[in-house]
Amino acid sequence: MKPLPPRFREDVRRRLRERAQAEGLDGLLLLGSGNLAYATGWHFSVNERPMGLWLPVEEEALLLVPHLELENAMDIPGVEVRTYQEFPGECPPVLWMIEEAGAGRMAVDTLRAELLAEARAKLKRLELVDYAKPERAVKGAAELILIQEAARFADLVLERLLEMGGDIIGHGGTEQDLLTDCTGHVGEVLLATHGDAFQGTRTRITASIHSGPRAALPHGTVTARQPLPGEPIVAGIGCSLGGYHAESGVTFVLGEIQPEQLRVMEAMAEAGAATVHALERGWPCSRVNEAALGAIRDAGLADTIRHRIGHGMGVEGHEAPWLAPGDSTLTTAGMVFSCEPGVYRPGVDGWRTIDTLVVGPDGVDLASRFQTDHPFETRTLPC
């Protein structure tokens, strides 16, 4: 298994040029870090200094970067590199990029509001449209291979937590100890397996572990709290391989699962099944979200919902399309989504599961397998 080759990026740039030409534009200026990585394969450090890729319809692509990135940018095949001195600069770098493009009609994927008037003054036509978004939404076979492998490693973190979690807690271990052990162990395996081939790309494990009443925080800080018998332990795992992301997550119970806890876990499993059902039918993203959350509402848990059912994944861990209200995108083969049913009862407990779902021509593939291999009634850690 290897990173995506230069010809993949060449094909991405060709498709983006075709979109620009079809819209009557001279080209596209990509400023979003995810779009830039998608079109070049460069996994650069994102900071306050803008990076840009000018994709003209016919001429050579321009990679527009701060001067301190010159040597790194020179390694990117298929582009001409031009640099600006520093940020913020006498001329804002993005306006400099527009001048370097030398075009009259362009689309920019993202632009700071204070630059809009000056940018428009430099152009005959300016569109604030992200034409890379629909390209990124539908993954090709090579991208899906990386996502599926990333999902496998995210699952391995949960397998490690299932194997060692009870013993770690039994010896006084905390949320932080659980996190250190499972991510450290699998992180070493990930690097031993793929580290040499994927140097220079984003290849890593990320995770969060919350227990008891703190599990009611969808985004909380991992602390030195020791989980107590009978409490839920929410584990959310992310893995990136070659710059592509996947997730896996479950809620364990320390000790025996109680009937009320089983009821919650069953409702979440129904929400997951509803998500798969809706994706298989190519429903709009917003309708997928409504169908999935409907299963939680039907279980009498409507007031515990805190977020959408899921989001797209790929070059970024969170990217469009969104399984959420307001996104009317039709789901189709090649799209990759997280499915994250959650039940949150502040001051009491919290529950969440995460699957990585790959929409295919004949159904939905569960790239993350932990939930399938470990039914919810078996997700316990001994105490």
N, C-alpha and C positions, 0 to 999 in steps of 0.2 A: 504494500500500500504506500502510495506516494502523494505529495501535494499535487494540486491541479497544475497541469503544465501550461507554458506560455500560450499554446494554441487555444486553450480554453478562454483566456483573457482576450485574445485576438477575436474570437468569435463573439464574446460579450460586446466588445467595442463595435464590431460590425453591426450587430443587431441594434445597438443604441444609435449608431449613425443612420441606420435605415429609419428608425423612429423619427429622428430629427428631420430627415429629408421629407418624409411623408407629411410632416407638419409645416413644411415650408420654411424651415429654420436653417441657418448656416451651421449650427452645431449646438452642442450641449456643454455647459460648464457644470461639472460635478464638484461640489464642495463638501457634501456629507461624507463623514469618515467611512461609513459602511459602503456607500456607493463607490468611493475611491478604491477601497480594498477589493471590492467586487470586480472592478474594471481593470485593475492593475496587478492584483495579487500581492500588493505591498502591505504588510502589517506594521504600520508605523505607530509611533507614540503620539497619541492624540493630546494636544495641549492648546494653548491660546493662539499659536501661530497657524493661520489658515493654510491648508493644502488644497490644491485644485487640479482638476484634469479637464483640459479643453479638448473636446472631441468634435473637430470640424467634419462636415459631411464628406469632404474629399481629401483634405491634406493630412499630414502627420499629426498625431495626437501630441499635445503639450502637457507635460507634468510640471506644474507650477508650485514651487516649494520655497521655504526659507533657505538662506544660503548654508546654514549649518547642517542641512539635510542633503547637500549636494552629492556627497559620495554615496550615501544610501540610495538616493534616487537614481544615480547613474547605473545601478545594478538592475533596474527594471527594463525588460526588453520591450521594444516596439514603441517607445515614446522618445520625444525630444525633451530635455530637461532645461528649464529656465528658472532662475532664482531671484528672489527679492532679498534685501539686506536683513531686515529685522521687523518685528512687530512692536508697537503699532505702526511705526513709520510715518513719514511726512505725508505719503500717499497711502491710504488704507490698502493692504495687500489685495483684497478682493477687487477693488477698483483697478489696481494695477493689472490683475489677471484679465479683466475685461478689456483693457487696452492692449495687452499682449495678444489676445485672441484676434484682434483686428477684424472683428465681424460686426455686421449691422443687426442681425437677428439671431437671438440666442435664447435658450431656456436655462434657468439656473434652478437647481434643486432646492437650495436653501439660501436665504439672504437675510442679514440683520436689517431690521426696520430702518435704522438711521442711515443706511447706505442706499436705500431704495431710490430716492429722488436723484442722487448723483449717478447711480447706475442707469436709470432710465434716460438721463440726459446724454449719456455716452452712446446710446443705441437707438436704432430706428424701431426696434421691437424687442421687448423683454417679456418673457413668460416665466412666471414663478411656478414651475411644474416639475415634479420629480418623475422623469421618464424612465428612470432606472427601476422604480418601484415595481411595476408589473413584470419586468424581466426577472428581478430577484425573487418574486413571489412563487414562480414555477421553477422548481429545481430540475436539473438534468441528472442523468444516471450517475455521473462521476461525483456530483455534489451529494447525492443521496447515500452513496457508499460511505463518505466521510461522516455524515450525520448518523447513519446507522451504527458505525463503529464507535462514535462518541457516545451514543445511547448505551451501548454495551458496557462501556467503562463507567458511566453513571450508575448503571445497575450494579456493577461490582462494588461500588461504595456502599450501597444498601446491603448487599450480601455480607460485606465485612461487618457492618453495623449489627446485622442480625446475628452473626456468629459471635462477635466479641462484646456487644453492647451490655448484655446482662452481667458479664464478668467484670467489665470496667466499672459499671455502677456499683456492683457488689463490693468492690474494693475502694469505694468512696469517690468514684469518678464523676465528673461534672459534664455539662453540655460541651464545654471547651475540650475536655479530655476525649469525649466521643468523637468530636470533630477532628481533632488532631490525629487520632488513631486511624480513622477510616479514610480520611483524605490523604494522609501521609502514606499509608500503605498502598492505596490504589494509585496515587500519584507516582510513586516509584515504579509500579508495574507499567503505567502508561508510558513513562519515559524510557523504561527498559525495552518496551515493545516497539515504540514509534519515535523515540526521541531523536535518533540519528537522522532518520529520513525527513523529519519535519522541523528541523532547526530553522529558526527565523520565522516560524508561523505561530499562531496562537494555539498552543497545545497545553491544556492544564485542566485541573479539577477545581471547582468552587462548590461551596456547600453552606447550608445553614441548618442548625439544630435548635429547636425550642421545645420546652417541656412544660407540663402542667398548665397553670393559668397563663403563663407567658406564651403558650402555643396559640393563644387567641390573637397574637400580633402577627398579621400576615408578613410584615417585614420587621423583624426584631433583631436585636443584637444577641449573639451567642455569648452566654455568661458563664460564671463559675457556679451556677445553680446545679445541685444534684437532683435528678429526677426521683420522685417518690413512688412507692408501689401504688398501682392502680391508675397512674397518670398517663396521658398520651405524650408521645415524643414525636414531633413533626420533623422529618428529615427531607430537605429539598436539595437535590444534587444537580449540578450542571457540569458538563464536560465540553471542552472545545478541542477539536482535532483539525489541524491544517486550516484553522480559521473558521470552521463550521461547528455549530452548536447543537447540543441536545440536552434534554433534562430527564430526570426520573425522580420520583419522590413518593413516600408513603408516610403514614402515621402508625408508629408502633405503640403498643401498650406495655408498660412495665408490670408484668404479672398477668393475672386473669382478666379477660375482657368481660365487662359487665353488660347486661342486656341493653341498657340505654346507649352504651358505646357501640354495640353491635348495630343498633338501629341507625345511628349516625353513619357508620361505615357502609351499611347497606345502601343508604340514600346516596352516598357519594359514588358507590359503584354503579348505581342506576344512572346517575348523571354522566358518568363516563360512557356507559353503554348508549345513552341517548346522543352523546356527541358523535360517536362512531356511526350510529344510524343516520344522523343528519348529514355527515360528511359523505357517506356513501351515496346519498341522493343528490349531491351537488347543490345543497341549499345555500342561500346567501349567508355570509358570516354572522350577521346579526340574528338570523333565524336559528342558526346552529346554537348560538349562545342562549337564546330564549328556550329552546327545547331542552338543553342541558340543565339550566338553572330551574326549569320547571319541575324536574325530578326532585330537586331539593325542596322546592316549595310544596310539592305534593306530599312530602314526608312531614309537613308541619314545621319546617325549619326556615321559612322565608326570612325571618328577622335575623338570621345568622349569616346571610350572604353579604360579603364585603367587596367582591370583585367579579369581573367577567370570568368566563370559563377558560379562556386561553388566548394565545397569541402565536403569530408566526415565528419561525426560527430559521436561521441560516447563517449568513455572514455575521449577523448580530444575534445575541441571545433573545432579544425582543425586537421584532420587526413586523411590518405589515405582511399580510393582512391580519386584522384583529378579530378574534371571535368575541365580539362585543357589540353593544348598541351603537348604531351609527355607521357601521361598515357594511355596505351592501355588496361587497365583492362576492361573486359566485365562486364557491369552492370547487376546485378541479384537480385532476391528477397532476402530481408533481409538487403540490403544496405540502408544507410541513407545519404542524401545529403542536403546541403544548395543550394538554387537557388537564385543568387544575381545579377540580371541585373542592370547595372549601366551606367549612362550617366553623364559625368563630363566635364563642360565647364569652365576652369580656368578663374577667374575674373568675371564670370557671374553667374553660378549656378551649382548645382549638384543634381542628382536624383539616388536613389537606393531603391530596394525592396528586401525582404528576405523571402523565404518560407523554411520550413523544409519538405523535401519530403522523404517518406518511400516507397521503392520499394517493392511491394507485388507480389504474384504469378499471380494475375489477374488484375494488374494495379498499379497505384501510388496513395498513400494516402497522402493528404496534412495535415500533422500533425498540422501545424500552420494554423489557419482558418481566421485570420484577413482580409487578402486580399480578400478571397472568400466572407466574410460577408460584406465587405465594398468595392464595386467597385471603381476603381481609380477616377472616376469623382465625387465621394462623399467624398473624403479625404480632407476636408477643415476644418480649424479652424476659428471661427468667429473673426472678428476684428472690 
